[in-house]
Amino acid sequence: MLLLFLALLFPADLRPQDDADTYLRILSRYESGDLQGATDTAMRMDVSTARSLARLVLDDIDREIVKVRRMKATSTEAPAQGVMKELRRERIRLMRLTLVVHTEAALRVNDVKGLGDQITLARTAAGRLRRIEDDWKTLDPDGLAGPWPDGQLDAMKSLVREWYLVVASRLQSIGALAVLKTHVREGLEFLRDDAELLLTRGSISEGEADSAVVDRSLVGEIYASSYGLQWRQYMSAAGGDYQAAMRRQPDLHEATLRWGRVCTYLGDRKEARRALDRVAASDAPANLRYLAHLFLGDLAEREQQPDRARAAYESALALVPTAQAPMMALSLLCDSIADTDCARRWLSQSMAATGRGRLEPWWAYQRGQAWLGERRLAAFREKGSQR
């Protein structure tokens, strides 16, 4: 009866064992292509159990490393270098798979606690990969394994970078602001001046500015001075990060786009137009060029240039024909000159375009880097699968 109770309490993949076989099976399932099975099992595993088993997996490897070092000290046999190379390779493989499996689980889990648990487990693996060279020097002080293979350390650093980015997109998509800010700060401590992480941090500040006020045009009129000051501080911080990202990576079009929007609201319209024109005429993805035209339309309205605004909104609509924002802007523009028929026509088109399949990049823009989730996940998976 007790055995039956234990079988029900602990599913086959999760029954506690004296070794790390349970955890190794999860990693092997993922490596063999069973992504769903591996992540489902990881999500069902208690976080403390998963942490302990992940540690056991590495402890087993580290004990083997110590054994080889002792054998080398008491023997003149040559195979030690080959064995140590294989142990180093296996240690990296296990850390890499641990990072990837728990990241995949974090992208699939539906509750906030489960998400936090999986990110914590992945972060532990990312930290080990960050320290991989120094930790190995401690494990193999005599350098028995020989030099690192060309590009291996850079590949691990690149994988950790992609991890920071894909998790940032996931956290922005669910609005986990406090966790996101800590995550990005930690990433920038490791990857100083990384353009995409700077862009992400800037988008956080821009989002905080947008949430601080409802109507930015009335910041100085209807809001308390403290709110106006806070809004400007957030926007200025965002602008600083966007400029830094642009210096680091000039072809990072989203940084230029967001810099142009920040300049618009901070009053530097000349710089705003320069930045937005640059994106609109670039080879940036259509959604970014769409937003550049949309923001140029808003800028033209602020400069009392209705014809220029109309042309910009129509250019935006040409890129994303089902987008609602330029239709609404055109309707309001017509209304401002008392052209009621034109206003109603654009409003009707906007209402007709509603539906599940409608694409509106403006909605994604307001969620920071969330829209990059799929692209970043693809890059993370590609690097995570490299052996």
Secondary structure, DSSP 8 states (H G I E B T S, - for coil): -HHHHHHHHS-GGG---SSSHHHHHHHHHHHTT-HHHHHHHHHHS-HHHHHHHHHHHHHHHHHHHHHHHHHHHH---STHHHHHHHHHHHHHHHHHHHHHHHHHHHHH--SHHHHHHHHHHHHHHHHHHHTHHHHHHHH-TT-TT-S--TTHHHHHHHHHHHHHHHHHHHHHHHT-HHHHHHHHHHHHHHSTT-HHHHHHHHHHHHHHHHHH-S-GGGHHHHS-HHHHHHHHHHHHHHHHHHHHHHHH-TT-HHHHHHHHHHHHHHT-HHHHHHHHHHHHTSS--HHHHHHHHHHHHHHHHHTT-HHHHHHHHHHHHHHSTT-HHHHHHHHHHHHHTT-HHHHHHHHHHHHHT-STT---HHHHHTTGGGGGHHHHHHHHHHHHT--
